Amino acid sequence: MRTVMLWGGFTGFLLAAVAGFAADRPLDLILRDAAFACLGGAWLLRWWWSQLERALSETLEIRRQRAEAEAAAEAAAEANQKAATSPRTPGRREAANPAMARSAASPSPAAPARL
């Protein structure tokens, strides 16, 4: 940040000094205006740089979140595909007692006798 402010101040000072010399103004006014331009340029470039840093960090955060979401979706798709292709394994209750897991079909009630 310090370097950015120095570059902004230097640029503001230089632009105001060149403009003052080009306008044939007295040296004391050129230096006064250049000092104000130095301060203004430093603040302006500092503000611009903070906006740039904020935009860059937001962009990186969005890209990171997007990459995490894509990785999670890919993992879920792999899990779904693996579950669909693998044979069904018995659950805990079925594995413990297979007879209890699948009950035999109950016999249908007898039809009433016809006379």
NUDRENSE-829327 format. One line per 5 residues: number of its first residue (from 1); for each residue x, y, z of C-alpha. Coordinates in steps of 0.1 Angstrom, whole numbers, plus 5000, padded with zeros to 4 digits. Example, Ala and Ser with C-alpha at 12.3 -4.5 7.8 and 13.67 -1.06 7.14 Angstrom:
2
1) 5123:4955:5078 ~ 5137:4989:5071
END
This chain:
115
1) 5000:5000:5000 ~ 5029:5024:5008 ~ 5043:5019:4973 ~ 5010:5025:4957 ~ 5005:5058:4976
6) 5041:5069:4967 ~ 5034:5062:4930 ~ 5001:5081:4932 ~ 5017:5111:4950 ~ 5046:5111:4925
11) 5022:5110:4895 ~ 5000:5138:4909 ~ 5030:5160:4917 ~ 5045:5154:4883 ~ 5013:5161:4864
16) 5006:5193:4883 ~ 5042:5205:4880 ~ 5043:5199:4843 ~ 5009:5216:4838 ~ 5021:5246:4859
21) 5053:5250:4839 ~ 5034:5247:4807 ~ 5011:5274:4818 ~ 5040:5297:4827 ~ 5028:5301:4863
26) 5051:5314:4891 ~ 5072:5287:4908 ~ 5056:5291:4942 ~ 5021:5285:4928 ~ 5034:5255:4908
31) 5049:5239:4940 ~ 5018:5246:4960 ~ 4995:5231:4934 ~ 5018:5202:4929 ~ 5018:5195:4967
36) 4980:5194:4967 ~ 4980:5172:4936 ~ 5006:5149:4953 ~ 4982:5145:4983 ~ 4952:5140:4960
41) 4970:5116:4937 ~ 4981:5095:4967 ~ 4946:5093:4982 ~ 4930:5086:4948 ~ 4954:5058:4939
46) 4951:5043:4974 ~ 4913:5042:4970 ~ 4916:5027:4936 ~ 4941:5001:4948 ~ 4918:4991:4977
51) 4889:4986:4952 ~ 4911:4965:4930 ~ 4923:4943:4960 ~ 4887:4939:4972 ~ 4875:4929:4937
56) 4904:4904:4934 ~ 4897:4888:4968 ~ 4860:4885:4960 ~ 4868:4869:4926 ~ 4892:4844:4942
61) 4866:4836:4969 ~ 4839:4830:4943 ~ 4863:4808:4923 ~ 4872:4788:4954 ~ 4836:4783:4963
66) 4828:4772:4927 ~ 4856:4747:4927 ~ 4845:4733:4960 ~ 4809:4729:4947 ~ 4821:4712:4916
71) 4843:4688:4936 ~ 4813:4680:4959 ~ 4790:4675:4929 ~ 4816:4652:4913 ~ 4820:4632:4945
76) 4783:4629:4948 ~ 4780:4617:4912 ~ 4807:4592:4918 ~ 4790:4579:4949 ~ 4757:4576:4931
81) 4773:4558:4902 ~ 4791:4535:4926 ~ 4759:4528:4945 ~ 4740:4521:4913 ~ 4766:4496:4899
86) 4774:4478:4931 ~ 4752:4449:4942 ~ 4730:4455:4972 ~ 4746:4444:5004 ~ 4724:4433:5032
91) 4717:4458:5060 ~ 4726:4451:5096 ~ 4694:4434:5105 ~ 4694:4412:5074 ~ 4730:4402:5079
96) 4723:4393:5116 ~ 4693:4370:5109 ~ 4684:4364:5073 ~ 4652:4345:5083 ~ 4639:4376:5101
101) 4647:4399:5072 ~ 4626:4382:5046 ~ 4595:4367:5060 ~ 4578:4339:5041 ~ 4547:4348:5021
106) 4517:4342:5042 ~ 4493:4317:5028 ~ 4462:4331:5013 ~ 4430:4325:5033 ~ 4411:4294:5022
111) 4381:4300:5000 ~ 4348:4291:5016 ~ 4335:4257:5005 ~ 4307:4257:4979 ~ 4277:4236:4985
END
